[in-house]
């Protein structure tokens, strides 16, 4: 299968996973969804690692700890937002991670005392936040500001997790090992949260949604990783934003989410800003361009 088809399939599967999370949120708490998502991911990755002969023992456990802490926090906030916001809104806010990356690059340049900050990066950040204002406008009318801010924070933490994944890659850690310890962190965090929040009784539908969440995420990650291995990073990043379109369709079809011109305009601005930030970052940091698939897919 070609890289474009792999990316389209992966984006569709991630959007479908978010539907499962939203259905599961009606029955389970965030901690339970994160817990079972991690269990399915751990089992799947352990099997894949064994088949490929990739050892799971790591020489840098501390790096994995901090990556998992940030990544699982981002995942938990994102799942919370999915359960409480229109589906497309929650997905779009998480896709702001590319814009946050541009903001981090600007901040790094300022701290380093750079005489010149790329004005194009500044423009992508401003464009992205203009899009956020438009996307959140309908939710403000429904007193959903807090979940909206949570969704925005999930994108920021996802960008930080991306930086840590890049660092792990430079340290020689294979992706299977990185995802395994992320899944392990999800299990640990899920247990901690359910200890406080409690557990809910299972139903056949609930079990199905939990299993589907983990399996869809793992399969989509596999397809996306393959696409970035054989395709062009910028082309892949462009197709990855189809996840917003798919989630919009799911939201209208399954949850009767309202679709306003203001929200659509905001989504378009965020997509444009994200693509612009990805393009500028890939030219400024070509060695890390191929890692950009991790920012949205595995946090």
N, C-alpha and C positions, 0 to 999 in steps of 0.2 A: 504494500500500500504506500502511496506517495505521501510526502510530508504534509502537503495541504489537507489531504483527506484525513490523515491521522489527527491533525489539529482540529479540524471540524468535528470529528468524532469525539475527541477528548473534551472539547468545549461543551458539546451536547451532553456528555456523560456527567460532567461537573455540574451543569445546570440541573440535570435530573437528580443528582445527589442532593442538591439544595432543596428540591421538592420533597425528597424523603425526610430531610432534616425538619422541614416545616411541618410535615404531617406528624413526625415523631414528637415535635415540640408540644403538640396538643395533649400528649400522654406522659411524656418524660421531662425531667429537668435537664438543664444544660450538662450537668455533671454526668448524668447517665448516658447521654448521647456521646459525649467525649470519651467516656470509659469504653463503651462498646465499639466506637469507631477505632479506638486504639487497639482493642483486642483483635478485631478482624485484621487490622493493618499489621500487627505484630505477627500473627499466624501466617498471613500471606507472604510477608517479606522474609520470614524465617524459612519458609519452603523454597522461595525463589533463591535465597542466598545459598541454601544447601545444594540446590540443583546447579547453581553456577559456580560453586566452590568458593564463595566469598565468606571469609571468616567474620564473625560478628564482634569478636573481641577488639576493643579499640585502645590505642595508645594515648588518646586525648579525651578521657572521660569528662574532664572539666568543661571543655569546649562544647561537648554534646549536652551537658547539663544546662548551660546558659542558652544554647540554641533552642533546646526543648522548652525551657521556661518561657522564653519570648514567643516561640511558635505556638505552644499550647495556649498561652494567654490570648494570642490573636485568634486562634481557632475557637476558643470558648466565647469570646466577644462576638465573633462572626455568627456562631450558631445562635446566640442570644438575639442578635439583630434579625436573623432570618425568621425566628419565631414570632417577632413582634412588629416587623415592618412589612410593607409590600415586598414581595420577593425580589423584584427588579431593583428596588431601592437598596436593599441590603447587599445584593451582589455588586451593584455599581459602586457603592461606597468602599467595598473591599478592593475593587479594582483601582482605587486611588493610590495603591502602593507604589506604582511607577512614578506618580507625581510626588509622593513623599520622598522617594529616592532622589529625585531631582532637587528637592528642598534640602536633603541631607548633603548633597554635593555642594550646593551653594553655601550651606553653613560651614562645611569643611574648608571651603576656599577662604571664607571670611576669617575663620579661626587661624588658618595657616598664614594669614596676612597677605593673601594674593592681591595683587594690584588691580586685577580685572576679573569680574565675575561674568560668565557668559550670559548676556542679556536674553538669549533664546531660552535658557533654562529658567530664568526668572519669569519669562512670558508663559512657559508651560505651567509653572506653579500657579500663577495668577489665573490662568485659564481653567485649570483644574478646580480651584476653589470657587470660581464663578459657577462652574458646573455643579459643585456641591450645594451651593446656595439655591440653585434652581431645583435640584433633585429633592432637597429637604423641604422646600416650600409647601408642598401638599401635606407632608407629615406634620409640619408645625401647626397647620389648621386642625389637625386631629390630636393635638397634645401628645405627639410622639417625639418630642425633641430629645429626650434622654436616650431612647433606643437609637435614634439617628446619630447622636454623638458617639454612642457605643460602636455603631457600625463604622463610623469614621476612624475611631481609635483602632479598630481591628485592621484597617488598611495600613495605618502607621506602624503598628507592631509587625505586620506582615513584611513591611519594607525592612525593618530591623532584622527580622528572621532571615530575609534574603541575604543581607550583608553577612550574617553569621554562617549561612550555608556556603557562600562564596569562600569565606575564610577556611571552612572545613575542607572544601574542595582543593584549595591551595595546599592544605596540610596533607593531602593524599588520601583523604577518606572517601571511599566509594559511596555512590548515592544510596545503594541498598542499605548500607550501614547507617547512613545519616537518617534515612526514613525509619529504619528499625528503632533507633533510639528516640526519634520523635514520637513514634507510636508508643514506645515504653513510657515516655513522659506523659502521653495522653492517658494511659492507664493509671499512672500514679496520681495525676491531677484529678481524674474522674473519681477514683476511690476517695480522695480527700474531699471533693465537693459533695459526693453522695453521703459521706459520713455526716456532713452538716445538714444537707438538704433532705436526706432520706431517699429511699427507693420506692418506685411505684410498681404496682402489679403488672405483669405482662399479659398481653393479648396476642393472638396470632398476627393481627395486623401490626401491632407494635414491634414484635420480633422481626417481622418482615422488613419494616422500615429501618430498623437498626442494622440488620444484616446488609440491606441494600445500600445504606449509607457507606459502610466500610468497603464493600466490594466494588461499588461504583467509583469511589475515590481512588482505590488501589489500581483498578483497571485503567481509569482515565489518566492517572499519573504515568502508568507504563506507556500508553500511547503518546502522551505529550513528550515524555523523555525521548522516545524513539524519533519523534518528529524533529526535536531540536538537535538530535544527533545527525540527521541526514538532510535537514532543510536549512533554509536561510533564516537567521534569527529574527530579522525585522518582519519578514513575511509571516513567520509563525506567530509573532507577537500580535500582528494585525488580525489574524484569524482567531486568536485566543479571545479577542473582545466579542466574538460571536456569542460567548457565554451570556453577555448582557441581553442580546436579542432573544436567545432561547429562554432565559429566565423571564423576560417580559411576556413572551407568549404563554409560558406556563402560568404566570401570575394572573393574566387575564382569563385564561381558559379554566384553570382549576380553582382559583381563589377569588375570582371576580374582582381583582385589584383594579382600581380606577387608573385610567391611562390619560394623562393630561399632556398638552403640548409643552407646558413648562417643564415637566419632568423629562420628556423626550429630548428637549433642547439641552437640558442639563446633562443627560447621558451622553449626548453627542459631544458636548464640550469636554467631558471627562475622557471619552475615548480619544478625541483629538489630542488632548494634553498628554494622555498616557503614551500614545504612539510617538508624539514629539519627544517626550522625555526618553523613551526607549531608544529612539533614533540617535539622539544626542549622546546618550550614555554609551551606546554601542560604539560610537566613533571616538568618544573620549577614553573608554575603557574596553577595547576590543577583546581583551582576554576573558572578560566576564560576560560577554554578550550571550554566550551559549547557556549560561546558567539562569537566564531570566525566566525560564519556565517554572522555576521553583517558587517565584514570588507569589503567584496566585494559587498554585495547585497544592502545594504541601506546606505552605506557610513556614 
